[in-house]
């Protein structure tokens, strides 16, 4: 369920933004919703990267080889 919040910004900035958004066929409210979704998504992506890095760090050193890798093996894709 949507909740109302109050934000404060410079009056001129709000008026300018509203005029630009009106010309683009959108609203300050819609742009705020898009920004909020993008902000949350970016935070979640950062968390996923951090978790993946932690997993890699835990796995580091757990792979044992019975021989030294050749240059070709190290560069194999």
C-alpha positions as CSV (number, residue, x, y, z in Angstrom):
1,X,0.0,0.0,0.0
2,X,1.5,3.4,-1.0
3,X,2.5,5.8,1.8
4,X,2.8,9.5,1.5
5,X,6.0,11.2,2.5
6,X,7.2,14.8,2.7
7,X,10.4,15.8,0.9
8,X,12.1,19.2,1.0
9,X,13.9,20.9,-1.9
10,X,14.6,24.3,-3.3
11,X,11.4,25.8,-4.7
12,X,13.1,26.7,-8.0
13,X,14.5,23.2,-8.4
14,X,11.1,21.7,-7.8
15,X,9.4,24.1,-10.3
16,X,12.1,23.4,-12.9
17,X,11.9,19.6,-12.4
18,X,8.1,19.7,-12.7
19,X,8.2,21.7,-15.9
20,X,10.8,19.3,-17.4
21,X,8.8,16.2,-16.4
22,X,5.6,17.6,-17.7
23,X,7.2,18.1,-21.1
24,X,8.4,14.4,-20.8
25,X,4.9,13.2,-19.9
26,X,5.9,12.1,-16.4
27,X,5.7,13.5,-12.9
28,X,7.9,14.2,-9.9
29,X,6.1,11.4,-8.0
30,X,6.7,8.9,-10.8
31,X,10.4,9.9,-11.1
32,X,10.8,9.6,-7.4
33,X,9.4,6.0,-7.5
34,X,11.8,5.1,-10.4
35,X,14.7,6.6,-8.4
36,X,13.7,4.7,-5.3
37,X,13.4,1.4,-7.1
38,X,16.8,2.0,-8.8
39,X,18.4,2.9,-5.4
40,X,17.1,-0.3,-3.8
41,X,18.2,-2.4,-6.8
42,X,21.7,-1.0,-6.7
43,X,22.0,-1.7,-3.0
44,X,20.9,-5.3,-3.6
45,X,23.4,-5.7,-6.4
46,X,26.2,-4.5,-4.1
47,X,25.1,-7.0,-1.5
48,X,25.1,-9.8,-4.0
49,X,28.6,-8.9,-5.2
50,X,29.9,-8.8,-1.6
51,X,28.4,-12.2,-0.9
52,X,29.9,-13.6,-4.0
53,X,33.3,-12.2,-3.1
54,X,33.0,-13.7,0.4
55,X,32.2,-17.1,-1.1
56,X,35.1,-16.9,-3.5
57,X,37.4,-15.9,-0.6
58,X,36.2,-18.9,1.4
59,X,36.8,-21.2,-1.6
60,X,40.3,-19.8,-2.2
61,X,42.9,-22.3,-1.4
62,X,40.4,-25.2,-1.2
63,X,41.3,-26.4,-4.7
64,X,44.4,-28.7,-4.6
65,X,46.4,-29.7,-7.6
66,X,48.7,-32.6,-7.9
67,X,51.0,-30.7,-10.3
68,X,52.1,-27.2,-11.1
69,X,50.0,-25.6,-13.8
70,X,51.6,-24.9,-17.2
71,X,51.3,-21.5,-18.8
72,X,48.8,-22.9,-21.2
73,X,46.7,-24.3,-18.4
74,X,46.7,-21.1,-16.4
75,X,45.6,-19.1,-19.5
76,X,43.0,-21.6,-20.6
77,X,39.5,-20.2,-20.8
